């Protein structure tokens, strides 16, 4: 117990609920503005929907990352990769953990197909209805084509870089959320 008391690690006190509501409300408001203001603006100025999506979402996720670094510093932790990894509970993945991750990804991907009818039903409720400017991949009410020749305005034939960019963009926030919420390991350091 004496060793615990002498530890130089900063202790993090839980914030009051009203403060948490402000933090989460502010981030939700910024996210909503990126979807309903920035995304359609970027599409209207001629950006391909894929790049408009990456920029609008990436900007918000970058702001959240900056906010987490500011909070890390305010907690008294140094701004080092080791302190960051420890605070956010990032751990190296073992080979077995990578297999579980891959399996969970495949199961999650395949499990979305049976949920399409419920997505459509929920999207028909006005408060949950996606904006009309959403590309068909993000809007369950938009008509779909079985001939997948393009994705969010990017032709797929010969554009192998697209899959890598999209996978990296999707995997980073999902991994960070799982790590923070459930202690699922993430490959860092």
N, C-alpha and C positions, 0 to 999 in steps of 0.2 A: 504494500500500500504506500509505503514511503517513496518508492520509485515512481509510482503513479503521480504523487503529489509534486515531485520534483521535476516532472517532465516539462520540457520547454515547448511542447506542442500547444498551440492555442486551443482553447476550448470554445466550442461553438454553442451559443445559447439559442434555443428555438425562438423565432420571432413571434410576436403576438399575431393573432389571426387577422386583425384588421390591417396590419402591415403586409402580411402574406397576400391578402386580397388586393392590396394596392399593387404589389409587384406582379402578381399573376394577371390582374386586370390591365395593367399597363402593357405587359407583353402581348396579351390577347388583342388589345386595341391596335398595337403596332402591326401585329400579324394580319388583322382584319384589313387595315389600311393597305398593306402590301398586296392583298388578294383583290380588294375591291377598287383600289385607286391605282397603284403602281402597275400591277399586271395588265389591266386593260389599257393603260396609258402606253406601256411598252409595245403591246400588240398593235395599237392604233398608229404608232409612229413607224411601224413596218418591221419590227423585230419578229422573227419566227417564234411561234408560241413556246417552243422548247427553251430557247434562250431567255425569253421573257419570264418563263416559269423559274428557271434556274436563278436568274438575277433577283427576281422579287422574293423568292423564298430564301435564297442564299444571303441576301442582305439582312433579312430578319434573323436568320440563324447566326450570322456573323455578329450582329448586335447583341444577341444573347450570349455569345461566347465572350465578347468584350465585357458584358455585364458580369459574367461569372468570374472573369479575371479580376475585375474591380472588387467584387465581393470576396474573392480569395485573399486579396491584399488587405482588405478591411478586417478580415478575420485574424490577421497577423501572420499569415503564412508568406514565405518568400515566393517570388514569382520565378520558380524554377520548375523544370519538367518533372523532377522527382516529387516536389511538393504538390504540384498539380495532379500528378498521377495518383499520389496517395490520398489526397482530399476527395477526388472523384472516383476512387476505388478502381482504377484501371489496373488490370493484371494481365500477364501474358497468357495466351491461350495454349493449352496443351493440344496435342494431336487429336485426342478424344473430344475435347471441347470444340475444336474446329468441326469435327464430324457432326456433333450435336447441333452446332450453329448452322451448318449446311442443311442438315435434316429439317431443322425448324424452319429455315427459309423455304425449302421445297414444299413442306406441308402447308405453311402459311400461304404460299403462292397458289397451290392447288386448291386450298380451302376457300379461296375467294370466289371460285366459279359457282358453287351452290348458293352463295349469298347474293348473287346478282338480282334475283327477284325481290329480296328484301331491300337492297340498295335502291331499286327503282321505286318501290312503295314508299320508302322514307323520303326520297328525292321529290316525290309528288306532293309532299306536305309543304305548303308555302314557306314556312319558317326554315325548313331544311333544304329547300330547293337551291341547287347550285346556280351561280350566275350564268347567263346565256353565253357569255364570251369564253367560258371554260372550254378547252379542247375536249373532244369526245372521250379521250382516255380518262379525264377527270370528271366527266359529267355523265352519270348513268342514264339520263334522259335523252342524250344526243344519239343520233343514229350511228350505228357501228357497221364496219365493213369487215368481212372475213378475210379479204385480201389485204394483208398487212404490208403495204408497200411504203408507208410513211408513218412516223410517230411524232405527233405534235409539230407537224410542219417540216420535219427532217426526213428526207428520203433515206430508206434503210439500205438499199442496195449499195454495197461498197463502202459504207460508212461504219466500219467496225469500231472506230473510236467512240461512236455514240453510246454503245453498250457499256464501255468502261466508264465514261463520264457519268452516265445515268446510275450505274451501280454504285460508284463512289459517292455520288450525291445522296442516294437513298440510304446507303449503309451507315454513313457517319452519324447522322442524327438518331437513327434507330438504335444503333449500338450505344450511343451516349445515354439515351433515355433508359434503355434496359440496364445499363451499368448503374446509373443513379438510383433507379427505382427498385431493382431487384438484386443488385450485386452480381449480375451476369458479367463474367470477365470480358474484357476488351483488349485487343492486342495493342499495347502501348509500352514503350520503353524496353 
